[in-house]
């Protein structure tokens, strides 16, 4: 059986975790992978904790459930480290990617004994500087691709350029800002 990579996203409503998971699925699909990208809905309100998931494989994904033992966990909002058990089931050979300006080792004590790789990216700072507002999902998406190695970086960048051109066809400045945020996050992620 082919290796399947599973990713669990933790964020708050309105931060774009669901959108980032779906963009990752689209990009992986465009490289010939089989994918799943889906959210888990709870109370649907701005700021409430949300979870989204990705499965990416070279063969058809026949599992259709939430992800309980992810290879990677993405934390879009660092305050969730104390509110949700984000490392639950996370494989030690995987990694957790956290939106924070802190060094990975500074956050390790908050990870309930997780012994695997810890990576950080200051997605808020990057998005504010490149987009003018705090939209952490695009930098987090770039960090996931860099840390996981699931998609060739150049293919991913080209695919996202096309995706952003389609999504923001009437706002070219948004395309440029998102591309800068994406590429910058791939260079600035800590803990590789």
Buried (B, 14 or more C-beta within 10 A) or exposed (E): EEEBBBBBBBBBBEBBBBBBBBBBBBBBBBBEBBBBBBBEEEEEEEEEBBBBBBBBBEEEBEEEEEBEEBBBBBBBBBEBBEEBEBBEEBEEEBBBBBBBBEEBEEBBEBBEEBEBBBBBBBBBBBBBEBBEEEBBBBBBBBBBBBBBEBBEEEBBBEBBBEBBEEBBEEEEEBBBBBBBBBBBBBEBBBBE
